[in-house]
Amino acid sequence: MSAQKRILSGIQPTSESFHLGNYVGALKQWVALQDGNDAFYCIVDLHALSGEIDPTLLRKRTLASAAQLIAMGISPEKSTLFVQSQVPQHNQLGWIMECMAGFGEASRMTQFKDKSAKGGADSARVGLFTYPMLQAADILLYQAHQVPVGEDQRQHIELTRDLATRFNTRFGDTFRIPEGYILKSGAKIYDLQDPTAKMSKSSGSTSEVLEIMDTPESNAKKIKSAATDAEREVKFDEKAKPGISNLLTIHSTFSGKSIADLEVEFADKGYGDFKAAVAEVVVEYFRPIRAKALELLEDEAHLLSILHEGSRKAREVAAETINATYRNLGIVQ
């Protein structure tokens, strides 16, 4: 175990279902990174409090996120899977990171700037402003070597490194300086109705998003209704045929066939046949994952026991870090 690198990554429980973009962009790679690493995966429910709060939905979504992660292949035997709020050291170190951060550097974080610009400064919560410092604490608590994140999180990793270096320089070596492990961009999955925009739930509509927990019938219908051009040729051309190109990418991602082979396979077939084939590939790929997640959600006590055990393991590691942090700060324990 000592030769393994510790990795830490988290995801917010903002929905009752992950979508294809989440899976391809991050979660599929989380599963692969379990092998050969000491992986800590966190459902960051405290971060979800920086937006609109619905207590019933938050609980439901937290459990649904856990069930889906396990169903996708995150193994409680291989990894430490836990819920952020069940490890109080996150809040403890979060406050210390706030005390290390300058107001100016916190103000420059793009997430706060973007969201406060949309809704106005008065509508933005303080929790959204201090979010990056809690995120830094999430990482530093576990002395992570690497943090698997998307390119859009690079700024957060840099802040975490800056805060850790600042603390270590002033108070003595306490935190490992983590490296960002920028996840492979992989296949880019686009919106089914607007194939020039990435697949995302932020648009507010669900007709263009393929959700893992949606029924097979619903996802098949969405694919068969996907926007395409007026031609009949199944050919990859992102500029002239973005809809067909997106469907080719989706088929290739989940069937393992190359786009070139798919172009040959569907050379003499129309869009209807092609969409039906894409629907079958996607539906069959996620059918066992959805079934396993539903099974886990049926036995809530068992699911909670898995999360409680993961949180217990996380607290052991986090306690060591917070004790060292308090000791180096001169806080009486």
N, C-alpha and C positions, 0 to 999 in steps of 0.2 A: 504493500500500500504506500510506503514511503516514497517509492520511485514515481508514483502517479502524480500528475498535476491535478490540483483541485480547480474545478470550474464552477461558476455560479451564474445562473441566469434566472430571470423571473418573467412572469406574464400576468397582466391584470385580468381579473374576472369581470370583464365588461359586457359579456354576452353569455347566453346559455349554450352557444355553439361557436366553436372556432370555424373559420372558413378556409377555403383552399389556399388563399394567400398566406394565412398564418402557418398552415401545415408545410407548404413548400418552402416558405421563406425562413422558417425557424424550427418548428417543432419536429419535423422529420430529421433535422440535423441534431437536435437534442438527443434523440434516440440513439443515433450513431455515436455521439460523443460519450455516451455512458461507458463504452468499451475502452479500457485503457486509461480512464480518468476517474478521479474521485468527484463525482458530479453531485452538486446541490441545486435542486430546482425548486423555485419558490412561487407560490401563488400570492401575488402582492396585493392583498385586499386592502391594506392601509392606504396604498396609493390611489385605489379606486375612490376613496373618500374625498379626493380633491375635486370630484365632479358632483353631479346630482346623486343624492343618496336615497335609495329605496331599500329599507332593511330586508324585506322579504326577498327581493330580487338579488341583493348582495349575497345572502346566504345560499340561495338556489344556484346562483352563477358560480360561487366558489366551489361548491360540491360538483357541479357539472364540469367545471374546468379540471378538477382533480380526476374525475372519472374518465374524461376524454384523454388526459395525459397518460393514464395507466393503460387505457385501451389501445392507445397508439404504440405503446411499447416502453414507456418509462417504467422501469421495474423498481419497486421498493426494495428489492434485494440488491440491485446494482447501484441505485442512486438514493440520495436523501431527498424525498419529496415532502414538502411541508407548506404550511400556511403562515405567512409573515406575521400576522397578529398574534399567533400562538408562541412567538418568540419575543418577549418584551425588550430584549436587548437591542432590537432594531430602533425602538423609540429612544432608548437611552443614548445610543451612539449617534442617532440622528440629531439630537440636541447638541451634542459636542461638535458635530460637523457644521451645524449652523453657526456655532461660536467660532469656528475656524474660517468660515467663508466671509468674503467681503461683500458688501451690498452691491458694489459695482459688478463683480463677476457673476453674482446671482442674477442681476438684472439683464445680463447679456445672454442668458440661456434662452435658446430659440423657442422652446415649448411655451414658456411663460409669455414671451413677447408675442408669439403668434396668437395664442388663445386670448390674451388680454386685449390685443388689437381688435379681434373679432367682436368681443362682447363688451369692451370698454374696461378701463382699469377698476371701476367700482364693482363690476360683476365678477372679477377674478378674485378667487379666494387666496388667502395667505398661504394655505397649504399647497397651492399650485406653484407659488413663488419658492417655497422651501423644499418642494418635491425633489430637486436634484441632490440636496444634502442628505435626505433620507435614502435616496438611491445609492449615494456613495457609502452610507452606513451599511446598506444591504450587502454590498460587495466586500467592504473592508472587515466586517464582522467575521467572515469565514476565511480570511487570509487567502483569498482566491488568487491563483496564478493567472488564470485567464477568464474573461467574461465574454461568452458568445452573444454577440448583438448584431443588429443590422447596421448598415452605414449611417442611418439617421441618429444612432445613439453614440457616435464617435465623440461628440462634444461632452456628453455625460461621463464617458470614460476618462477624458482628459481632465475634467474637473475633479473626479475621484482621485486620480494620480496626483494632481496638484495639492489637494487637501491632505492626502496621506503623507506626501513629501514634506509639506509645511509642518504637520504635526510631528513627524519623526525628527526633523531638524531642530525643532524647538524643545521637544520633550523626551527625545530618545527613541530608538527604534521600537516601534510598536506594531506597525502595519506593513504587510507585504505590499509592494507597489504592483498593482495588477496590470496585465496587458489586455488590450482589447483583442478579442478573437472575432474579426469581422466575418460573419457567416457568408458563405458563398452565395452570390446573388441567385444562382440557379435559374430556373425558368421563371420568367415574369408572367404572372397570371393577371389578366385584365378583366375589367367589368364586362359582363355578358351583353349588356345593352349599349354600353359606350366603350368599345374595345380600345380607345385611346387613353382611358383612365384606369389606374390600377384598381384591382378588386378590393373594395373597402366598404364597411358598413356605415361610414360617416355620411354617405349620401342620404341616408334615411330610408331608402327603399331596399327591399330584399329580393326583388325579381332578378337582379343582376349579380347576386352573390350566391355562390354554392356553399352551403353550410353543412358541416359534417354530420350534425344531428338532425338535419331535415330528413323527411321521409324520402325513400328512393324515388317514389312517384313524383314528388315535388321537384327534386333536383333534375330528374329526367326531363320534366316539363320545361324547366328553366333553360336547359341546354338546347332542347328542340326549338325553343322560342328565341334563341340567341340572335342578335342582330348580325346580318351578313350582307354581302353585296348582291347585285341583281344577276351576277353571272352563275355559271355552274361548275367552274373548274376549281378543284380542291388543290390549291397551290399556296405555298408560304410566300407572302409579300406584305410586310407590315404596313407599307404606305398605301398600296392600292387595295389590299384585302385584309384589313386589320381584324375583322371578325373571324374569318376563316383561319387566319394565322394564329389567333388566340386559341381557337378550338384545336388546331393541330398541335400547339404547344401543350395543351391540357391532355390530349390523347397520348402524346409522346411521353409526358411526365409519368403518367399512371400505367401505361401499357409497356413501357420500356422500348418501344419501337422508335426508330429514328424518323424524323420528319420526312426525309427523302423517301424512305420505304413506304410511309403512309401516303405520300403523293402518288406513288406508283399503285398502291393498293386501291386507291379511290379514284384513279384516273378516269374510269368510264362510268363513275357513279355520280349521282346528284347530291346536292346538299342535304336532302332529307335522309338519305342512307348514311351519309357521313355523320350527321348530328346524332342519329340513332346509335351509331357505333361509339361515339364519344360518350353519350349518356350511359351506355352499358358498361364501358370501361370504368368510368367514375363511380357509378352506383355499386358495382361489384367490388371495387377496391375498398370503399368505405363501409360496405355492408357489415363485415365482421367487427370493424372498429365501433360502429354505431351500436351494434348488438351487445358488445362487451360493455360499453359505457352505460347503456340502459340497464344491464344486469347489475352493474356496480351501484347504480343509483337506486335500484330496488332494495338493496341491502345497505341502508344508510349506516347502520351500526358498524358494519365491517369496513366501509369506506372511511368512516371517522377514525376507526382504530388504526388504519394505515397512516392517515394524516397525523394522528396523535403520536405514533411511534416515530415518524419522520421529524416532527417538531421536537420531540424529546432529544433525538440525536443532534438536531440543529442547535438546541439550547446548550448542550454540552460544549460544543465548539464555540458558540457565541459568548458563553459565560467566561471562557478563558480569555477571549479578546477584551471583553469589557472590564474584567478584573485588572488586566495589564494596563489598559487605558486609564482607569481610575487611579491606579497606583502611580503611574507616571505623571498624572495631573496633580497628585497630592490630595486626592479625594479620600477622606477617611472611610474605611470599609469595616 
